[in-house]
Amino acid sequence: MSEEQKPKTPKKAPKAKEAAPEEGVLTTAAKAIGTAAAKVAVAAGVAEPAPARPNTPKTPKPAKLQKKNNPHVPRKLKKAQKKAELAKTRA
């Protein structure tokens, strides 16, 4: 034991992100009273209800692609047409 053992240093805990300060009892009660008062005012007709999503404009849907007027010829029919053309040129 010629080497001296260094005392182990405790590992540092990860830094906690700065969280919002916790609300007290008074602030939560004030918020509850405010929402209840707003509901009563809307029900009585004194105030108008708040919009569900303010400041979010609706985005239009992208336009659908137009169908191309492209006649589809099956493979067997195409081969038959080529044979008929060859028969006309040979005859």
C-alpha positions as CSV (number, residue, x, y, z in Angstrom):
1,M,0.0,0.0,0.0
2,S,2.6,2.4,-1.0
3,E,0.0,4.5,-2.9
4,E,-2.3,6.6,-0.9
5,Q,-5.9,6.1,-1.6
6,K,-7.8,9.2,-2.5
7,P,-11.2,9.6,-0.9
8,K,-14.0,9.0,-3.5
9,T,-15.8,12.2,-4.4
10,P,-19.6,11.7,-4.8
11,K,-20.8,12.1,-8.3
12,K,-22.6,15.3,-9.1
13,A,-26.3,15.1,-9.6
14,P,-27.5,16.2,-13.1
15,K,-28.5,19.9,-13.1
16,A,-32.2,20.3,-12.9
17,K,-33.7,22.5,-15.5
18,E,-35.1,25.7,-14.3
19,A,-38.7,24.9,-13.6
20,A,-41.5,27.4,-13.2
21,P,-42.0,28.5,-9.6
22,E,-44.7,26.4,-8.0
23,E,-48.0,28.0,-7.6
24,G,-49.2,28.7,-4.1
25,V,-52.6,27.9,-2.7
26,L,-53.8,31.5,-3.3
27,T,-53.0,31.6,-7.0
28,T,-54.7,28.3,-7.7
29,A,-57.8,29.4,-5.8
30,A,-57.7,32.7,-7.7
31,K,-57.6,30.9,-11.0
32,A,-60.5,28.6,-10.0
33,I,-62.6,31.6,-8.9
34,G,-61.8,33.4,-12.1
35,T,-62.8,30.6,-14.4
36,A,-66.0,30.0,-12.4
37,A,-66.8,33.8,-12.7
38,A,-66.2,33.7,-16.4
39,K,-68.5,30.7,-16.9
40,V,-71.3,32.5,-14.9
41,A,-70.8,35.7,-16.9
42,V,-71.1,33.8,-20.2
43,A,-74.2,31.9,-19.0
44,A,-75.8,35.2,-17.9
45,G,-75.1,36.8,-21.3
46,V,-72.9,39.5,-19.8
47,A,-69.8,38.4,-21.6
48,E,-69.0,36.5,-24.8
49,P,-67.3,33.1,-24.7
50,A,-63.6,33.1,-25.6
51,P,-62.7,31.6,-28.9
52,A,-61.4,28.0,-28.7
53,R,-58.2,28.6,-30.6
54,P,-57.1,32.2,-31.0
55,N,-54.4,33.2,-33.5
56,T,-54.4,29.9,-35.4
57,P,-55.6,30.4,-39.0
58,K,-56.9,27.4,-40.8
59,T,-54.5,26.0,-43.5
60,P,-56.1,25.0,-46.7
61,K,-55.8,21.4,-47.8
62,P,-53.5,20.7,-50.7
63,A,-55.2,20.4,-54.1
64,K,-55.8,16.9,-55.4
65,L,-53.9,15.9,-58.6
66,Q,-55.9,15.8,-61.7
67,K,-56.5,12.5,-63.4
68,K,-54.6,12.1,-66.7
69,N,-56.6,11.0,-69.7
70,N,-54.2,8.3,-70.6
71,P,-55.6,5.3,-72.4
72,H,-54.3,2.1,-70.9
73,V,-53.7,-0.8,-73.4
74,P,-53.2,-4.2,-71.9
75,R,-50.1,-6.2,-72.9
76,K,-51.9,-8.9,-74.8
77,L,-53.9,-6.4,-76.8
78,K,-50.8,-4.4,-77.6
79,K,-49.1,-7.6,-79.0
80,A,-52.1,-8.5,-81.0
81,Q,-52.1,-5.0,-82.6
82,K,-48.4,-5.3,-83.5
83,K,-49.1,-8.7,-85.1
84,A,-51.9,-7.2,-87.1
85,E,-49.7,-4.3,-88.3
86,L,-47.0,-6.8,-89.3
87,A,-49.5,-8.9,-91.2
88,K,-50.7,-5.8,-93.1
89,T,-47.2,-4.8,-94.1
90,R,-46.3,-8.4,-95.3
91,A,-49.4,-8.9,-97.2
